[in-house]
């Protein structure tokens, strides 16, 4: 399992953006669920927003030529190509540290 840490707290923490450059199949499930999970088809050329609840994980089951963003961070092609499960951790807004 790979953890993808968000980098921009201004972007939503419960959504993964997927851009399909070829047809792809992703699988989403609860981390503790022993079942395979829910199949998500991404068409070639499509941009999909996938809602992710706390405790859900995602992996690419088919197709490797796609781009995945989470809260401003691009998931590396190596991670996508490996088909490993990914968990997504949002970056929380930081305090102003006394700056005006």
C-alpha positions in Angstrom: 0.0 0.0 0.0 1.2 3.5 -0.9 0.1 6.6 0.9 -0.5 9.7 -1.2 -0.3 12.9 0.9 -2.2 15.9 -0.4 -0.2 19.2 -0.7 -2.9 21.9 -1.3 -5.5 22.2 1.6 -7.5 24.6 -0.7 -8.4 21.6 -2.9 -11.0 19.1 -1.7 -9.6 16.2 0.4 -12.4 13.8 -0.5 -11.9 13.7 -4.3 -9.3 12.0 -6.5 -9.1 13.4 -10.1 -8.3 10.8 -12.8 -7.5 11.7 -16.4 -7.7 8.7 -18.8 -5.3 8.8 -21.7 -6.4 5.2 -22.5 -9.4 3.2 -21.2 -8.8 2.2 -17.6 -10.4 0.3 -14.7 -9.9 1.4 -11.1 -11.0 -0.5 -8.0 -12.2 1.3 -4.9 -12.9 -0.3 -1.6 -12.9 0.1 2.2 -9.4 -0.6 3.5 -10.6 -3.5 5.8 -13.0 -5.0 3.3 -11.8 -8.4 2.1 -13.9 -8.2 -1.1 -12.4 -7.0 -4.4 -14.3 -3.6 -4.3 -16.2 -1.5 -6.7 -15.1 -1.3 -10.3 -14.8 2.2 -11.8 -14.4 2.5 -15.6 -12.6 5.5 -17.0 -13.0 6.1 -20.7 -10.1 7.3 -23.0 -9.9 11.1 -22.9 -12.3 11.3 -19.9 -11.7 13.2 -16.7 -13.3 11.7 -13.7 -13.7 13.0 -10.1 -13.9 10.0 -7.7 -15.2 10.6 -4.3 -13.1 9.0 -1.6 -14.4 8.6 2.0 -12.0 8.2 4.9 -10.7 4.6 5.0 -11.2 3.9 1.3 -8.4 2.8 -0.9 -8.0 2.8 -4.7 -5.9 0.9 -7.3 -5.5 0.8 -11.0 -6.5 -2.7 -12.2 -6.3 -2.1 -16.0 -4.7 0.6 -18.1 -1.6 2.4 -17.2 -1.6 5.6 -19.3 -3.6 7.8 -16.9 -2.9 10.7 -14.6 -4.1 10.8 -11.0 -4.2 13.9 -8.9 -5.0 14.2 -5.2 -5.3 17.6 -3.5 -2.7 19.1 -5.9 -0.3 16.1 -5.8 0.3 14.1 -8.9 0.6 10.3 -8.3 3.8 9.0 -9.9 3.5 6.9 -13.0 5.5 4.1 -11.2 2.8 3.9 -8.5 0.0 3.8 -11.2 1.8 1.2 -13.2 2.4 -1.0 -10.2 -1.3 -1.5 -9.5 -0.7 -1.1 -5.8 -3.4 0.0 -3.4 -3.3 3.8 -2.7 -4.6 5.5 0.4 -5.1 9.3 0.3 -4.3 11.6 3.2 -5.5 15.2 3.0 -3.2 18.1 3.9 -5.0 20.1 6.5 -5.0 23.9 6.5 -2.1 25.1 8.6 -2.5 27.9 11.2 -1.5 31.4 10.1 1.5 31.2 12.4 0.8 34.8 13.5 1.3 36.2 10.0 -1.1 38.8 8.8 
